[in-house]
Amino acid sequence: FAARRARDRGINRVSSKNATFLETMRSIARMICRQKGYVTSDDLREWVSRHPEVGKPSHYNVYGAIFHRSEFVPGEFVVSKQVRGHGNRIRVHRLKEPK
């Protein structure tokens, strides 16, 4: 539980410093999900690279915060194609089904 509390504290810290960016990117993540059925952090990084007017987050971990406790459901893992991703595994996220 201590590790999860530390994770949540870190997410809260990065979220509070990037609230506008998070709001924008959650909207973009929903749009991408509706278009192709899923979204990854790679998709969002690619979108930001094509839309520099959005700005950059204060820390790269903000991309994970986009999906934390939101309307997205984590699914399988894929390998990141971003150079910054170093070939790490990242989650595929889908929108929650309406009840």
Contacts in CASP RR format, 6 or more apart in sequence:
PFRMAT RR
TARGET T0000
AUTHOR 0000-0000-0000
METHOD contacts of the structure
MODEL  1
FAARRARDRGINRVSSKNATFLETMRSIARMICRQKGYVTSDDLREWVSR
HPEVGKPSHYNVYGAIFHRSEFVPGEFVVSKQVRGHGNRIRVHRLKEPK
10 61 0 8 1.000
11 61 0 8 1.000
11 64 0 8 1.000
11 65 0 8 1.000
11 68 0 8 1.000
14 57 0 8 1.000
14 58 0 8 1.000
14 59 0 8 1.000
14 61 0 8 1.000
14 62 0 8 1.000
14 65 0 8 1.000
15 22 0 8 1.000
15 62 0 8 1.000
15 65 0 8 1.000
15 68 0 8 1.000
17 58 0 8 1.000
17 59 0 8 1.000
18 57 0 8 1.000
18 58 0 8 1.000
18 59 0 8 1.000
18 62 0 8 1.000
18 65 0 8 1.000
21 54 0 8 1.000
21 55 0 8 1.000
21 57 0 8 1.000
21 62 0 8 1.000
22 62 0 8 1.000
22 65 0 8 1.000
22 66 0 8 1.000
24 54 0 8 1.000
25 44 0 8 1.000
25 48 0 8 1.000
25 54 0 8 1.000
25 62 0 8 1.000
25 63 0 8 1.000
25 66 0 8 1.000
26 66 0 8 1.000
26 70 0 8 1.000
26 71 0 8 1.000
28 44 0 8 1.000
28 47 0 8 1.000
29 39 0 8 1.000
29 43 0 8 1.000
29 44 0 8 1.000
29 66 0 8 1.000
29 67 0 8 1.000
29 72 0 8 1.000
29 93 0 8 1.000
30 71 0 8 1.000
30 95 0 8 1.000
32 39 0 8 1.000
32 43 0 8 1.000
32 44 0 8 1.000
32 47 0 8 1.000
33 39 0 8 1.000
33 72 0 8 1.000
33 93 0 8 1.000
33 94 0 8 1.000
33 95 0 8 1.000
34 95 0 8 1.000
37 94 0 8 1.000
37 95 0 8 1.000
38 92 0 8 1.000
38 93 0 8 1.000
38 94 0 8 1.000
39 72 0 8 1.000
39 92 0 8 1.000
39 93 0 8 1.000
39 94 0 8 1.000
40 78 0 8 1.000
40 80 0 8 1.000
40 90 0 8 1.000
40 91 0 8 1.000
40 92 0 8 1.000
40 93 0 8 1.000
41 63 0 8 1.000
41 64 0 8 1.000
41 66 0 8 1.000
41 67 0 8 1.000
41 80 0 8 1.000
41 90 0 8 1.000
41 91 0 8 1.000
42 80 0 8 1.000
42 81 0 8 1.000
42 82 0 8 1.000
42 85 0 8 1.000
42 90 0 8 1.000
44 63 0 8 1.000
44 66 0 8 1.000
45 63 0 8 1.000
45 82 0 8 1.000
45 84 0 8 1.000
46 82 0 8 1.000
48 54 0 8 1.000
48 55 0 8 1.000
48 56 0 8 1.000
57 63 0 8 1.000
60 84 0 8 1.000
66 72 0 8 1.000
67 74 0 8 1.000
67 91 0 8 1.000
67 93 0 8 1.000
71 95 0 8 1.000
71 96 0 8 1.000
72 93 0 8 1.000
72 94 0 8 1.000
72 95 0 8 1.000
72 96 0 8 1.000
73 93 0 8 1.000
73 94 0 8 1.000
73 95 0 8 1.000
73 96 0 8 1.000
74 91 0 8 1.000
74 92 0 8 1.000
74 93 0 8 1.000
75 91 0 8 1.000
75 92 0 8 1.000
75 93 0 8 1.000
75 94 0 8 1.000
76 91 0 8 1.000
76 92 0 8 1.000
77 89 0 8 1.000
77 90 0 8 1.000
77 91 0 8 1.000
77 92 0 8 1.000
78 89 0 8 1.000
78 90 0 8 1.000
78 92 0 8 1.000
79 87 0 8 1.000
79 88 0 8 1.000
79 89 0 8 1.000
79 90 0 8 1.000
80 86 0 8 1.000
80 87 0 8 1.000
80 88 0 8 1.000
80 89 0 8 1.000
80 90 0 8 1.000
81 87 0 8 1.000
END
